[in-house]
Amino acid sequence: MVECPECAAAMNVASDVEQGEICMCEDCGAELEVKTTEPLKLELAPEAQEDWGQ
C-alpha cells in the first residue's frame, strides 16, 4: 500500500513493480511514476511533450 501524491488515496501497487514504471491512481486518474521501490515512492509522471519534428 502506498499513498497517491495527488489525492492521498491508498493505492495497491504490485509487489514486483520496477523503478520508472507508470501506475495510475484509480481514485483521481493521475499517472504516477515509481521513483524508488525500497521504500516505495511515487511521484506525478512527467507530461509527454509534443514532438513537432524539430
C-alpha distance matrix in Angstrom:
0.0 3.8 6.9 9.7 12.7 15.1 14.4 11.6 9.9 6.4 5.5 4.9 6.4 9.1 9.6 12.9 12.2 15.0 16.0 17.7 16.0 15.7 12.9 13.7 12.1 13.2 14.1 16.3 16.9 16.4 16.5 14.2 15.0 13.1 15.1 14.0 12.0 12.7 11.2 8.9 10.6 11.3 14.7 16.8 18.6 22.3 24.6 26.8 30.3 33.4 35.7 39.2 40.9 41.8
3.8 0.0 3.8 6.6 9.1 11.9 11.7 9.0 8.4 5.8 5.3 6.6 7.3 10.6 11.3 14.0 12.3 14.4 14.5 15.8 14.7 14.0 11.6 12.3 10.6 12.6 13.1 14.5 15.2 14.0 14.2 11.5 12.5 10.8 12.5 11.9 10.9 11.9 9.8 7.2 7.6 8.1 11.2 13.6 15.7 19.3 21.8 24.2 27.6 30.8 33.2 36.7 38.5 39.2
6.9 3.8 0.0 3.8 6.1 8.7 8.2 5.2 5.6 4.7 5.9 8.8 10.0 13.7 14.9 17.3 15.2 16.9 16.5 17.1 16.1 14.7 12.2 11.9 9.5 11.7 11.2 12.0 13.5 12.1 13.2 10.9 12.7 12.0 13.4 13.7 13.6 14.6 12.3 9.8 8.7 8.1 10.2 12.0 14.8 18.3 20.5 23.3 26.5 29.7 32.5 35.8 37.8 38.4
9.7 6.6 3.8 0.0 3.8 5.4 5.7 4.6 5.3 6.4 6.5 9.9 10.6 14.4 16.3 18.1 15.4 16.8 16.1 15.9 14.7 12.6 10.1 9.2 6.7 9.6 9.0 8.9 10.1 8.4 9.8 8.1 10.7 11.1 12.8 14.2 14.7 16.4 14.3 11.3 9.4 7.2 8.2 9.0 11.9 15.2 17.1 20.0 23.2 26.3 29.2 32.4 34.6 35.3
12.7 9.1 6.1 3.8 0.0 3.8 6.0 5.7 8.2 9.8 10.3 13.5 13.7 17.2 18.8 20.3 17.2 17.9 16.4 15.8 15.6 13.6 12.0 11.4 9.5 12.7 11.7 10.5 11.7 9.1 10.4 8.4 10.5 11.4 12.0 13.9 15.3 16.8 14.6 12.1 9.1 6.9 6.3 7.2 10.8 13.6 15.7 19.0 21.8 25.1 28.0 31.2 33.4 33.7
15.1 11.9 8.7 5.4 3.8 0.0 3.8 6.0 8.2 11.0 11.5 15.0 15.5 19.1 21.2 22.6 19.4 20.3 18.8 17.7 17.0 14.3 12.6 10.9 8.8 11.5 9.9 7.7 9.4 7.0 9.4 8.9 11.9 13.7 14.7 17.1 18.5 20.3 18.3 15.5 12.6 9.8 8.4 7.4 10.9 13.3 14.5 17.9 20.6 23.6 26.8 29.8 32.3 32.7
14.4 11.7 8.2 5.7 6.0 3.8 0.0 3.8 5.5 9.0 10.5 14.3 15.7 19.5 21.7 23.6 20.8 22.2 21.2 20.4 19.3 16.5 14.1 11.9 8.7 10.4 7.7 6.6 9.5 8.6 11.7 11.5 14.8 16.2 17.6 19.4 20.3 21.9 19.6 16.9 14.6 12.2 11.6 11.0 14.2 16.8 17.8 21.0 23.8 26.7 30.0 32.8 35.5 36.1
11.6 9.0 5.2 4.6 5.7 6.0 3.8 0.0 3.8 6.5 8.8 12.5 14.3 18.1 19.8 22.1 19.6 21.3 20.5 20.4 19.4 17.2 14.5 13.0 9.8 11.5 9.3 9.5 12.2 11.2 13.5 12.4 15.1 15.6 16.8 17.9 18.4 19.5 17.1 14.7 12.8 11.3 11.8 12.3 15.7 18.6 20.2 23.4 26.3 29.4 32.5 35.5 38.0 38.5
9.9 8.4 5.6 5.3 8.2 8.2 5.5 3.8 0.0 3.8 6.2 9.9 12.3 16.0 18.1 20.6 18.5 20.7 20.6 20.6 18.9 16.6 13.4 11.6 8.0 8.7 6.8 8.4 10.9 11.0 13.4 12.6 15.5 15.9 17.9 18.8 18.6 19.9 17.8 15.0 13.9 12.3 13.4 13.8 16.6 19.9 21.2 24.0 27.2 30.1 33.2 36.2 38.7 39.5
6.4 5.8 4.7 6.4 9.8 11.0 9.0 6.5 3.8 0.0 3.8 6.9 9.7 13.3 15.0 17.9 16.3 18.9 19.2 19.9 18.0 16.4 13.0 12.0 8.9 9.6 8.9 11.2 13.0 13.0 14.6 13.2 15.5 15.0 17.2 17.3 16.5 17.6 15.6 12.9 12.8 11.9 14.1 15.2 17.6 21.2 22.9 25.5 28.8 31.8 34.6 37.9 40.0 41.0
5.5 5.3 5.9 6.5 10.3 11.5 10.5 8.8 6.2 3.8 0.0 3.8 6.2 9.8 12.1 14.7 12.9 15.7 16.5 17.0 14.8 13.2 9.7 9.2 6.9 7.8 8.8 11.0 11.6 11.7 12.4 11.0 13.1 12.5 15.2 15.5 14.4 16.1 14.6 11.4 11.6 10.4 12.9 13.9 15.7 19.4 21.1 23.3 26.8 29.7 32.3 35.7 37.6 38.8
4.9 6.6 8.8 9.9 13.5 15.0 14.3 12.5 9.9 6.9 3.8 0.0 3.8 6.7 9.0 11.8 10.9 14.2 15.8 16.8 14.2 13.4 10.0 10.4 9.2 9.7 11.6 14.0 14.0 14.2 14.2 12.7 14.0 12.8 15.8 15.4 13.5 15.3 14.3 11.2 12.5 11.9 15.0 16.2 17.3 21.1 22.9 24.6 28.3 31.1 33.4 36.8 38.5 39.9
6.4 7.3 10.0 10.6 13.7 15.5 15.7 14.3 12.3 9.7 6.2 3.8 0.0 3.8 6.4 8.5 7.1 10.4 12.2 13.4 10.8 10.6 8.0 9.7 9.8 11.2 13.6 15.4 14.5 14.1 13.0 11.1 11.5 9.8 13.0 12.6 10.5 12.9 12.5 9.1 10.7 10.2 13.5 15.0 15.5 19.2 21.3 22.6 26.3 29.1 31.2 34.7 36.1 37.4
9.1 10.6 13.7 14.4 17.2 19.1 19.5 18.1 16.0 13.3 9.8 6.7 3.8 0.0 3.8 5.4 5.4 9.2 12.0 13.7 10.9 11.7 9.7 12.0 12.9 13.9 16.8 18.6 17.3 17.0 15.4 13.6 13.3 11.3 14.4 13.5 10.7 13.3 13.6 10.7 13.0 12.9 16.2 17.7 17.6 21.1 23.2 24.0 27.7 30.3 32.0 35.6 36.7 38.2
9.6 11.3 14.9 16.3 18.8 21.2 21.7 19.8 18.1 15.0 12.1 9.0 6.4 3.8 0.0 3.8 5.6 8.9 11.8 14.3 12.4 14.0 12.7 15.3 16.1 17.4 20.0 21.7 20.6 20.0 18.2 15.9 14.9 12.1 14.5 12.6 9.2 11.0 11.8 9.8 12.9 13.8 17.4 19.6 19.6 23.0 25.4 26.3 29.9 32.7 34.2 37.8 38.7 40.0
12.9 14.0 17.3 18.1 20.3 22.6 23.6 22.1 20.6 17.9 14.7 11.8 8.5 5.4 3.8 0.0 3.8 6.4 9.9 12.4 10.6 12.9 12.6 15.8 17.3 18.9 21.8 23.1 21.5 20.6 18.2 16.0 14.3 11.6 13.9 12.2 9.1 11.5 13.0 11.1 13.8 14.5 17.8 19.7 19.0 22.1 24.5 25.0 28.4 31.1 32.2 35.8 36.4 37.8
12.2 12.3 15.2 15.4 17.2 19.4 20.8 19.6 18.5 16.3 12.9 10.9 7.1 5.4 5.6 3.8 0.0 3.8 7.0 9.0 6.9 9.3 9.2 12.7 14.6 16.6 19.5 20.3 18.5 17.2 14.7 12.3 10.5 7.9 10.7 9.7 7.4 10.7 11.9 9.2 11.1 11.2 14.2 16.0 15.2 18.3 20.8 21.3 24.8 27.5 28.8 32.5 33.2 34.5
15.0 14.4 16.9 16.8 17.9 20.3 22.2 21.3 20.7 18.9 15.7 14.2 10.4 9.2 8.9 6.4 3.8 0.0 3.8 6.3 5.7 9.1 10.5 14.3 16.5 19.1 21.7 22.0 20.0 18.2 15.1 12.5 9.7 7.0 8.9 8.1 6.7 10.3 11.9 9.7 11.0 11.3 13.7 15.6 14.3 16.9 19.6 19.9 23.1 26.0 26.9 30.6 31.0 32.1
16.0 14.5 16.5 16.1 16.4 18.8 21.2 20.5 20.6 19.2 16.5 15.8 12.2 12.0 11.8 9.9 7.0 3.8 0.0 3.8 5.6 8.8 10.9 14.6 16.7 19.8 22.0 21.7 19.8 17.4 14.3 11.3 7.9 5.1 5.6 5.6 6.2 9.6 11.0 9.1 9.3 9.5 11.3 13.5 12.2 14.4 17.5 18.1 21.1 24.2 25.1 28.9 29.3 30.0
17.7 15.8 17.1 15.9 15.8 17.7 20.4 20.4 20.6 19.9 17.0 16.8 13.4 13.7 14.3 12.4 9.0 6.3 3.8 0.0 3.8 6.5 9.6 13.0 15.6 18.8 21.1 20.2 18.0 15.3 11.9 9.4 5.8 5.1 6.1 8.1 9.5 13.0 13.9 11.6 10.7 9.6 10.2 11.4 9.3 11.1 14.0 14.3 17.3 20.4 21.3 25.1 25.7 26.4
16.0 14.7 16.1 14.7 15.6 17.0 19.3 19.4 18.9 18.0 14.8 14.2 10.8 10.9 12.4 10.6 6.9 5.7 5.6 3.8 0.0 3.8 6.6 10.2 13.2 16.0 18.6 18.2 15.7 13.7 10.2 8.3 5.7 5.4 8.3 9.9 10.2 14.0 14.8 11.8 11.4 9.7 10.9 11.6 9.5 12.0 14.3 14.5 17.9 20.7 21.9 25.6 26.4 27.6
15.7 14.0 14.7 12.6 13.6 14.3 16.5 17.2 16.6 16.4 13.2 13.4 10.6 11.7 14.0 12.9 9.3 9.1 8.8 6.5 3.8 0.0 3.8 6.9 10.1 12.9 15.5 14.7 12.0 10.1 6.5 5.5 4.5 6.4 9.6 12.0 12.6 16.3 16.4 12.9 11.8 9.1 9.6 9.3 7.1 10.1 11.8 12.4 16.1 18.8 20.6 24.2 25.5 26.8
12.9 11.6 12.2 10.1 12.0 12.6 14.1 14.5 13.4 13.0 9.7 10.0 8.0 9.7 12.7 12.6 9.2 10.5 10.9 9.6 6.6 3.8 0.0 3.8 6.7 9.4 12.1 12.0 9.6 8.4 5.9 5.1 6.2 7.5 11.1 13.0 12.9 16.4 16.1 12.3 11.5 8.7 9.9 9.6 8.8 12.3 13.8 14.9 18.6 21.2 23.4 26.9 28.5 29.9
13.7 12.3 11.9 9.2 11.4 10.9 11.9 13.0 11.6 12.0 9.2 10.4 9.7 12.0 15.3 15.8 12.7 14.3 14.6 13.0 10.2 6.9 3.8 0.0 3.8 6.2 8.8 8.5 5.9 5.6 4.6 5.8 8.7 10.6 13.9 16.0 16.1 19.3 18.6 14.8 13.6 10.4 10.9 9.7 9.6 12.9 13.6 15.0 18.7 21.1 23.8 27.0 29.0 30.5
12.1 10.6 9.5 6.7 9.5 8.8 8.7 9.8 8.0 8.9 6.9 9.2 9.8 12.9 16.1 17.3 14.6 16.5 16.7 15.6 13.2 10.1 6.7 3.8 0.0 3.8 5.5 5.8 4.9 5.4 6.7 7.3 10.7 12.2 15.2 17.0 17.0 19.7 18.4 14.8 13.5 10.5 11.2 10.3 11.4 14.8 15.6 17.7 21.2 23.7 26.6 29.7 32.0 33.3
13.2 12.6 11.7 9.6 12.7 11.5 10.4 11.5 8.7 9.6 7.8 9.7 11.2 13.9 17.4 18.9 16.6 19.1 19.8 18.8 16.0 12.9 9.4 6.2 3.8 0.0 3.8 6.0 5.6 8.0 9.7 11.0 14.2 15.6 18.8 20.3 19.9 22.5 21.3 17.7 16.9 14.1 15.0 13.9 14.9 18.2 18.4 20.2 23.7 25.8 28.8 31.7 34.1 35.7
14.1 13.1 11.2 9.0 11.7 9.9 7.7 9.3 6.8 8.9 8.8 11.6 13.6 16.8 20.0 21.8 19.5 21.7 22.0 21.1 18.6 15.5 12.1 8.8 5.5 3.8 0.0 3.8 6.0 8.3 11.1 12.3 15.9 17.4 20.1 21.8 21.7 23.9 22.3 18.9 17.7 15.0 15.4 14.2 16.0 19.0 19.2 21.5 24.7 26.9 30.2 32.9 35.6 36.9
16.3 14.5 12.0 8.9 10.5 7.7 6.6 9.5 8.4 11.2 11.0 14.0 15.4 18.6 21.7 23.1 20.3 22.0 21.7 20.2 18.2 14.7 12.0 8.5 5.8 6.0 3.8 0.0 3.8 5.6 9.1 10.9 14.7 16.9 19.3 21.5 22.0 24.5 22.8 19.4 17.5 14.3 13.8 11.9 13.7 16.3 16.1 18.6 21.6 23.9 27.3 29.9 32.7 33.9
16.9 15.2 13.5 10.1 11.7 9.4 9.5 12.2 10.9 13.0 11.6 14.0 14.5 17.3 20.6 21.5 18.5 20.0 19.8 18.0 15.7 12.0 9.6 5.9 4.9 5.6 6.0 3.8 0.0 3.8 6.5 9.2 12.8 15.4 18.1 20.6 21.1 24.0 22.8 19.1 17.3 13.8 13.3 10.9 11.7 14.2 13.8 15.8 19.0 21.0 24.3 27.0 29.7 31.1
16.4 14.0 12.1 8.4 9.1 7.0 8.6 11.2 11.0 13.0 11.7 14.2 14.1 17.0 20.0 20.6 17.2 18.2 17.4 15.3 13.7 10.1 8.4 5.6 5.4 8.0 8.3 5.6 3.8 0.0 3.8 6.1 9.8 12.7 15.0 17.8 18.9 21.7 20.4 17.0 14.6 10.9 9.7 7.1 8.2 10.8 11.0 13.5 16.7 19.2 22.4 25.4 27.9 29.0
16.5 14.2 13.2 9.8 10.4 9.4 11.7 13.5 13.4 14.6 12.4 14.2 13.0 15.4 18.2 18.2 14.7 15.1 14.3 11.9 10.2 6.5 5.9 4.6 6.7 9.7 11.1 9.1 6.5 3.8 0.0 3.8 6.9 10.1 12.6 15.6 16.8 20.0 19.2 15.6 13.4 9.7 8.6 6.1 5.5 8.5 9.1 11.1 14.6 17.3 20.2 23.4 25.6 26.7
14.2 11.5 10.9 8.1 8.4 8.9 11.5 12.4 12.6 13.2 11.0 12.7 11.1 13.6 15.9 16.0 12.3 12.5 11.3 9.4 8.3 5.5 5.1 5.8 7.3 11.0 12.3 10.9 9.2 6.1 3.8 0.0 3.8 6.6 9.1 11.9 13.2 16.3 15.5 12.0 9.7 6.0 5.4 4.5 4.7 8.5 10.5 12.7 16.2 19.3 21.8 25.2 27.1 28.0
15.0 12.5 12.7 10.7 10.5 11.9 14.8 15.1 15.5 15.5 13.1 14.0 11.5 13.3 14.9 14.3 10.5 9.7 7.9 5.8 5.7 4.5 6.2 8.7 10.7 14.2 15.9 14.7 12.8 9.8 6.9 3.8 0.0 3.8 6.0 9.1 10.8 14.1 13.8 10.7 8.5 5.5 5.4 6.0 4.8 8.1 11.0 12.6 15.9 19.2 21.2 24.8 26.2 26.9
13.1 10.8 12.0 11.1 11.4 13.7 16.2 15.6 15.9 15.0 12.5 12.8 9.8 11.3 12.1 11.6 7.9 7.0 5.1 5.1 5.4 6.4 7.5 10.6 12.2 15.6 17.4 16.9 15.4 12.7 10.1 6.6 3.8 0.0 3.8 5.7 7.0 10.4 10.4 7.3 6.0 4.7 6.7 8.9 8.5 11.6 14.7 16.1 19.4 22.7 24.3 28.1 29.2 29.8
15.1 12.5 13.4 12.8 12.0 14.7 17.6 16.8 17.9 17.2 15.2 15.8 13.0 14.4 14.5 13.9 10.7 8.9 5.6 6.1 8.3 9.6 11.1 13.9 15.2 18.8 20.1 19.3 18.1 15.0 12.6 9.1 6.0 3.8 0.0 3.8 7.0 9.5 9.4 7.6 5.5 5.6 6.7 9.6 9.5 11.8 15.4 17.0 19.8 23.3 24.8 28.5 29.4 29.6
14.0 11.9 13.7 14.2 13.9 17.1 19.4 17.9 18.8 17.3 15.5 15.4 12.6 13.5 12.6 12.2 9.7 8.1 5.6 8.1 9.9 12.0 13.0 16.0 17.0 20.3 21.8 21.5 20.6 17.8 15.6 11.9 9.1 5.7 3.8 0.0 3.8 5.8 6.3 5.4 5.2 7.4 9.7 13.0 13.2 15.6 19.1 20.7 23.5 26.9 28.2 32.0 32.7 32.9
12.0 10.9 13.6 14.7 15.3 18.5 20.3 18.4 18.6 16.5 14.4 13.5 10.5 10.7 9.2 9.1 7.4 6.7 6.2 9.5 10.2 12.6 12.9 16.1 17.0 19.9 21.7 22.0 21.1 18.9 16.8 13.2 10.8 7.0 7.0 3.8 0.0 3.8 5.2 4.2 6.5 8.9 12.1 15.3 15.4 18.2 21.6 22.9 26.0 29.3 30.6 34.4 35.1 35.6
12.7 11.9 14.6 16.4 16.8 20.3 21.9 19.5 19.9 17.6 16.1 15.3 12.9 13.3 11.0 11.5 10.7 10.3 9.6 13.0 14.0 16.3 16.4 19.3 19.7 22.5 23.9 24.5 24.0 21.7 20.0 16.3 14.1 10.4 9.5 5.8 3.8 0.0 3.0 5.1 7.8 11.2 14.3 17.8 18.5 21.2 24.6 26.2 29.2 32.6 33.9 37.6 38.3 38.6
11.2 9.8 12.3 14.3 14.6 18.3 19.6 17.1 17.8 15.6 14.6 14.3 12.5 13.6 11.8 13.0 11.9 11.9 11.0 13.9 14.8 16.4 16.1 18.6 18.4 21.3 22.3 22.8 22.8 20.4 19.2 15.5 13.8 10.4 9.4 6.3 5.2 3.0 0.0 3.8 6.2 9.9 13.0 16.6 17.9 20.7 24.1 26.1 29.1 32.6 34.2 37.9 38.8 39.0
8.9 7.2 9.8 11.3 12.1 15.5 16.9 14.7 15.0 12.9 11.4 11.2 9.1 10.7 9.8 11.1 9.2 9.7 9.1 11.6 11.8 12.9 12.3 14.8 14.8 17.7 18.9 19.4 19.1 17.0 15.6 12.0 10.7 7.3 7.6 5.4 4.2 5.1 3.8 0.0 3.8 6.8 10.4 13.8 14.9 18.1 21.3 23.2 26.4 29.8 31.6 35.3 36.4 36.8
10.6 7.6 8.7 9.4 9.1 12.6 14.6 12.8 13.9 12.8 11.6 12.5 10.7 13.0 12.9 13.8 11.1 11.0 9.3 10.7 11.4 11.8 11.5 13.6 13.5 16.9 17.7 17.5 17.3 14.6 13.4 9.7 8.5 6.0 5.5 5.2 6.5 7.8 6.2 3.8 0.0 3.8 6.9 10.5 12.1 15.0 18.3 20.6 23.6 27.2 29.1 32.7 34.0 34.3
11.3 8.1 8.1 7.2 6.9 9.8 12.2 11.3 12.3 11.9 10.4 11.9 10.2 12.9 13.8 14.5 11.2 11.3 9.5 9.6 9.7 9.1 8.7 10.4 10.5 14.1 15.0 14.3 13.8 10.9 9.7 6.0 5.5 4.7 5.6 7.4 8.9 11.2 9.9 6.8 3.8 0.0 3.8 7.0 8.6 11.9 15.0 17.4 20.5 24.0 26.2 29.7 31.3 31.7
14.7 11.2 10.2 8.2 6.3 8.4 11.6 11.8 13.4 14.1 12.9 15.0 13.5 16.2 17.4 17.8 14.2 13.7 11.3 10.2 10.9 9.6 9.9 10.9 11.2 15.0 15.4 13.8 13.3 9.7 8.6 5.4 5.4 6.7 6.7 9.7 12.1 14.3 13.0 10.4 6.9 3.8 0.0 3.8 6.2 8.9 12.0 14.8 17.6 21.2 23.6 27.0 28.8 28.9
16.8 13.6 12.0 9.0 7.2 7.4 11.0 12.3 13.8 15.2 13.9 16.2 15.0 17.7 19.6 19.7 16.0 15.6 13.5 11.4 11.6 9.3 9.6 9.7 10.3 13.9 14.2 11.9 10.9 7.1 6.1 4.5 6.0 8.9 9.6 13.0 15.3 17.8 16.6 13.8 10.5 7.0 3.8 0.0 3.8 6.4 8.8 11.9 14.8 18.2 20.9 24.2 26.3 26.6
18.6 15.7 14.8 11.9 10.8 10.9 14.2 15.7 16.6 17.6 15.7 17.3 15.5 17.6 19.6 19.0 15.2 14.3 12.2 9.3 9.5 7.1 8.8 9.6 11.4 14.9 16.0 13.7 11.7 8.2 5.5 4.7 4.8 8.5 9.5 13.2 15.4 18.5 17.9 14.9 12.1 8.6 6.2 3.8 0.0 3.8 6.4 8.8 11.9 15.4 17.8 21.2 23.1 23.6
22.3 19.3 18.3 15.2 13.6 13.3 16.8 18.6 19.9 21.2 19.4 21.1 19.2 21.1 23.0 22.1 18.3 16.9 14.4 11.1 12.0 10.1 12.3 12.9 14.8 18.2 19.0 16.3 14.2 10.8 8.5 8.5 8.1 11.6 11.8 15.6 18.2 21.2 20.7 18.1 15.0 11.9 8.9 6.4 3.8 0.0 3.8 6.4 8.8 12.4 14.8 18.1 20.0 20.2
24.6 21.8 20.5 17.1 15.7 14.5 17.8 20.2 21.2 22.9 21.1 22.9 21.3 23.2 25.4 24.5 20.8 19.6 17.5 14.0 14.3 11.8 13.8 13.6 15.6 18.4 19.2 16.1 13.8 11.0 9.1 10.5 11.0 14.7 15.4 19.1 21.6 24.6 24.1 21.3 18.3 15.0 12.0 8.8 6.4 3.8 0.0 3.8 6.1 9.5 12.4 15.5 17.9 18.4
26.8 24.2 23.3 20.0 19.0 17.9 21.0 23.4 24.0 25.5 23.3 24.6 22.6 24.0 26.3 25.0 21.3 19.9 18.1 14.3 14.5 12.4 14.9 15.0 17.7 20.2 21.5 18.6 15.8 13.5 11.1 12.7 12.6 16.1 17.0 20.7 22.9 26.2 26.1 23.2 20.6 17.4 14.8 11.9 8.8 6.4 3.8 0.0 3.8 6.7 9.2 12.5 14.7 15.7
30.3 27.6 26.5 23.2 21.8 20.6 23.8 26.3 27.2 28.8 26.8 28.3 26.3 27.7 29.9 28.4 24.8 23.1 21.1 17.3 17.9 16.1 18.6 18.7 21.2 23.7 24.7 21.6 19.0 16.7 14.6 16.2 15.9 19.4 19.8 23.5 26.0 29.2 29.1 26.4 23.6 20.5 17.6 14.8 11.9 8.8 6.1 3.8 0.0 3.8 6.4 9.5 11.8 12.4
33.4 30.8 29.7 26.3 25.1 23.6 26.7 29.4 30.1 31.8 29.7 31.1 29.1 30.3 32.7 31.1 27.5 26.0 24.2 20.4 20.7 18.8 21.2 21.1 23.7 25.8 26.9 23.9 21.0 19.2 17.3 19.3 19.2 22.7 23.3 26.9 29.3 32.6 32.6 29.8 27.2 24.0 21.2 18.2 15.4 12.4 9.5 6.7 3.8 0.0 3.8 6.2 9.1 10.3
35.7 33.2 32.5 29.2 28.0 26.8 30.0 32.5 33.2 34.6 32.3 33.4 31.2 32.0 34.2 32.2 28.8 26.9 25.1 21.3 21.9 20.6 23.4 23.8 26.6 28.8 30.2 27.3 24.3 22.4 20.2 21.8 21.2 24.3 24.8 28.2 30.6 33.9 34.2 31.6 29.1 26.2 23.6 20.9 17.8 14.8 12.4 9.2 6.4 3.8 0.0 3.8 5.5 7.1
39.2 36.7 35.8 32.4 31.2 29.8 32.8 35.5 36.2 37.9 35.7 36.8 34.7 35.6 37.8 35.8 32.5 30.6 28.9 25.1 25.6 24.2 26.9 27.0 29.7 31.7 32.9 29.9 27.0 25.4 23.4 25.2 24.8 28.1 28.5 32.0 34.4 37.6 37.9 35.3 32.7 29.7 27.0 24.2 21.2 18.1 15.5 12.5 9.5 6.2 3.8 0.0 3.8 5.6
40.9 38.5 37.8 34.6 33.4 32.3 35.5 38.0 38.7 40.0 37.6 38.5 36.1 36.7 38.7 36.4 33.2 31.0 29.3 25.7 26.4 25.5 28.5 29.0 32.0 34.1 35.6 32.7 29.7 27.9 25.6 27.1 26.2 29.2 29.4 32.7 35.1 38.3 38.8 36.4 34.0 31.3 28.8 26.3 23.1 20.0 17.9 14.7 11.8 9.1 5.5 3.8 0.0 3.8
41.8 39.2 38.4 35.3 33.7 32.7 36.1 38.5 39.5 41.0 38.8 39.9 37.4 38.2 40.0 37.8 34.5 32.1 30.0 26.4 27.6 26.8 29.9 30.5 33.3 35.7 36.9 33.9 31.1 29.0 26.7 28.0 26.9 29.8 29.6 32.9 35.6 38.6 39.0 36.8 34.3 31.7 28.9 26.6 23.6 20.2 18.4 15.7 12.4 10.3 7.1 5.6 3.8 0.0
